[in-house]
């Protein structure tokens, strides 16, 4: 539980695909999402340069913890409701 989430070495191709997907979604989000979502998305992009690379799960978890107190943990499948 207390172990650091390992980094994933994404390839240049994976980051390029992410960039194209992110750009397309950002355009769609501007058309249909609420201002609160757009504000958080803008902050995430500034913090992690989402338009350039895939963020690491540990980075996102630390960001979320600093903003809300929650953290993210990877799982190996579906979790029970407990």
Residue pairs with C-beta under 8 A, 6 or more apart in sequence:
1 73
4 58
5 56
5 57
5 58
5 61
5 72
5 73
5 74
6 58
7 56
7 58
8 54
8 56
8 57
10 18
10 53
10 54
14 54
15 52
15 53
15 54
18 53
18 54
19 51
19 52
19 53
22 50
22 51
23 51
26 41
26 45
26 51
29 37
29 38
29 41
30 38
33 41
44 50
44 63
45 51
47 63
48 55
48 59
48 60
48 63
57 72
57 74
60 72
61 71
61 72
61 73
64 70
64 71
64 72
65 71
